[in-house]
């Protein structure tokens, strides 16, 4: 089962994908997490891509494709995957098509005001990457991860000036891919118009689409 998740930054891709992983038994692969890990570990690649990520710009295709291919070659990804944040350009979509292919593309439709509210209130665990929200998905203890006890922080690119640029980049470079997958008959739309909708409700909607497609 090879699934890709589309949706603007802050549409909940990461939150839903990490829940789907435990329901479906296939890995959640987030290129954004991979980018942040390279930067954190100060690798050669990390030093090159930091500036793109900090400004909300896309990392060059060759770099991100190499990172992803390395990950897709690991044994756990052989049975399938849920991709979150990839593909983001036509070139990335074509490379994915040539290498592993896609069975289903989920498109999360979320209005801009919900996105902005969600991103500016998002907190992420430094240790395990779990995602929280100051309004809708609060940790039990302030600034501490419920799952691993790690410290919660605000991503550098969740600051207001970068959020708008990330939304622009999404509209310009990534939205055209939605039509690419729609034409292939692989795209299914899921709407989420309300900031307060609990993640379980959206995950349930996605699971029913998956059940329709895969039986
Ligand atoms: P995300 O967590 O998916 O919002 O990604 C954070 C940042 O990582 C993005 O703003 C980009 O700078 C970079 N990034 C992640 N995935 C990709 C991709 N598929 N193509 C180019 N850049 C990416």
Boltz pocket constraint, residues with backbone or C-beta under 6 A from the ligand:
constraints:
  - pocket:
      binder: B
      contacts: [[A, 9], [A, 31], [A, 32], [A, 33], [A, 35], [A, 49], [A, 52], [A, 53], [A, 54], [A, 56], [A, 57], [A, 58], [A, 59], [A, 60], [A, 64], [A, 84], [A, 85], [A, 86], [A, 87], [A, 88], [A, 89], [A, 92], [A, 157], [A, 166]]
      max_distance: 6.0
